[in-house]
Amino acid sequence: MNTTSTEVAAAAGREARGEFDVWRIREDFPVLRQTVHGKPLVYLDNAATTQKPRAVIAAIDRFYTADCSNVHRGVHLLSERATMAYEEARGKVRRFLNAASEREIIFVRGTTEAINLVAHSFGRPRLGPGDEVVLTHMEHHSNIVPWQLLCEEKGARLRVAPIDDRGELIFEEFERLLRPCTRIVAVAHVSNALGTVNPLRRIIEAAHARGIPVLVDGAQAAAHIRLDVQDLDCDFYAFSGHKLYGPSGIGVLYGKASWLEQMPPYQSGGDMIRTVSFEKTTFNELPYKFEAGTPNIAGAIGLGAAIDYLDSIGLEQAAAWEQELLAYATERVGAVPGVRLIGTAREKGAVLSFVMEGVHPHDIATVLDRQGVAVRAGHVCAQPVMERFGVPAIARASFAFYNTREEVDVLVTGLQKVREIFG
Ligand code: C6P
């Protein structure tokens, strides 16, 4: 993304005029108000997990303080309240995704579990020898390994759509991989390593034109891009609560009811049954068929509170601010001597990955940590991306709407220090 200094100055003006009041918003996040190694915390590891606003912490606290009970089981008041709060959270997720029905919203542990669920319940009965699963080269391990294991088990094959030097999907090559033996396309909405936003609409249209269903890994998108699963027409959409300002251990699988109805359960046990005898078990209706055992009740309630909070900020405004930060950071970090940016797609999420000549990314992250700056370093669970760009690892700064331009400046000063130390 090319940013002129005029654009950067305009962004600074907007911040100064308080059009997006980042300083006020920061007050909602108690964790941000601390020092690490004696320096104010600059948290730029939001793609790994986001910080939680007070409203989310309070909702979880309220549940455990006042309503703690199991769901769908008791007739007593606390159980009714817990069930109501849990199901209200499902309603919030439905609205957030604009899904047609709450039956299509399954609470899971996170994106990883959602993808495993689809691989198990959708993929396993449909895949056979010679069949194919199409991915892209920019997938997170969570959207590779479940498919790889399934393909190995079934004698099927993974086909990987290539990406170019910017980190964009080569669409024609992707299209060429869609064949009569393709059983599913599984693709990231936004790459966690490169920031690339994939052309989902085109991908889904191309797959559907050939009768192929599409699973979208939305882990890096849900908090940053307004979603409408009906409009997108995706078959499955997965995301994690903890990357959406909600708690960890909770996530969502959206699936079209027409598919979910056909799919066998993923895990089995309590709550997902209608009747059990030693001869035969019949299963509960959607979505409970896929929610075996006591769910993460507090997590779902916390996720619901996170969605409310994001609505109160305005997802579009938050995303616009993140884009300004990304543009500013891209210009400033890209200008640090020896830095090579990894992932320069024309449309990106707020992820800035880079390497520095002669310095291992772990050393970059360690020096930055001493300056109070938290970034991620490593293969970021995307080893094929590392291999594609010929690097063993990357350093990655990733932004949320509570980050500021001043924090980008601290990052850049930290990188200059890295240069000084490592020559
Ligand atoms: N990426 C990162 O630092 P879970 O762990 O299930 O909440 O999400 C897995 C996952 C799946 N897909 C994508 C695109 C992701 O980015 C992630 C999580 C974190 O990039 C942790 S590796």
Residues whose N, C-alpha, C, O or C-beta is under 5 A from the ligand:
A	BS01	C6P	A47 A48 G110 T111 T112 E113 H140 S142 A188 V190 N192 D217 A219 Q220 S240 V380 C381
